[in-house]
Amino acid sequence: MADRSESPKTSLTDSFRLLPLGDSAITVELGNEVDPLINARVVAFAKTVANQGWSGIVDIVPTYRSVTVHFDPHTCDSTDLITQLQALSQPEIRTGELHGTRHEIPVLYGGEWGPDLTDVAALAGLPPAEAVTLHASVRYRVYMLGFSPAFPYLGLVPERLAIPRLSTPRSKVPAGSIGIADRQTGIYPTSTPGGWRLIGRTPLSLYRQTSPNPFLLKAGDLVQFRPIELDEFNRLTQESQHDSP
């Protein structure tokens, strides 16, 4: 079996697709499944593009299995950009480069902070306490950010906890809420509408809008959830509010 810890550098045209996305973006597909190695290549390729310093690039967005390069069509020719992207090599990924920063996220599970925990546990055929232990037993990869600023899509949850999202979304989900939607789990950085099943809440701030580095997490990072009690939640909430810029 081939060693997946590293792979030779190859041209994007050897195995990947470049797809125009309207007149101001190009998507580079690096795979067709949710896989840590594919996502590691996505993250590395996004960094490679950013490091080129090409003029006219507006944004570079890594996802589960692709990178979308947004550009200003008035200052950047799409044909030239495609040629430049095709000339780049597929990033070489080694085992030690699969992951970014590791984060421990404290979570108060259940109650008013996780109103769907009981339902999730029942659908999984588990007592709530065992559902919490199972959810917190996994070290999750941040596959991408999206939906709202700093919202991390984390995966994959244990199959037993792969519960579909709510049929009717909530009009308001509190910031810090931890949710489950199928094989994904995520954290709401700000208060927004949302349909994920809420099982807990973290007192940490994932999005600090006025900070030079506003996002706590980035694609490729690893997240480990740590169950906490109410007194620690209140203490960490106060500390987070005090530290906010």
C-alpha positions, 0 to 999 in steps of 0.5 A: 500500500502506498505511503500516504504520509507524503506524495511527490510533487505533481502538476495540478493538471495531472489529477485536479480540476480548475473550474471557473466560478463566474467571472471573478473566481476559480475553484481548484478541486484537489479531491472529491471526498472528506479526507484529512490528507486532501484537506491538508493539501487544500490548506497548503495549496491555499498558502502557496497561492497566497505566497505568490503575491499575484496582483488582483487576488481578492481572497483565497478560500480553502474548503474541505476539498478545494480552494477558491481563488477570488480575483478582480476581473478588472486587474487580473485576467482569468486566462492568465490566472488559470495558466499560473495556477496550472503551473503550480505544483501539488503541495508535498504533505508529510505526516508532521505537516497534516495538522496546524495548531492544537486547541482545547475548547472548554464546553458546558454541555446540556441544559440551557447551554445545550438544549438539544443534548437530550434529543441527540443522546436519545437518537444515538441510543445513549445516556446524555453523559455518554453522548458527551463523553463520546463527543469529547473523545475525538480530536477534530480537524478544522476542515474549513471556516464559513457560514459566518465569520470564524465558524469552524466546520469540524469533523468527523463526529463518531457515526453514532452521533451523526444526527441530522440538523433540525427541520426548522432552524432557530432564529437565534443561536447564542455565540459559543454554541456547539452544534452537530449536523450529520458527521460535522460538529461546529461552533457558532462564533457569533449569535446567528440563526442556525439549524444545527443541534445544540449540545453545549456552549463554550465561554471562549471567543472565536471571533474578535472583530477588532483584533489583528488576528480575529479568528481563533481557529483556522483550516487545518487546526485540531480541536479537542473539546473538554467538558466543564462545569458551570462554575468554570464556565462562568469564570472563563466567561468573565475572563474572556470578556475582560480579555476582549479588545 
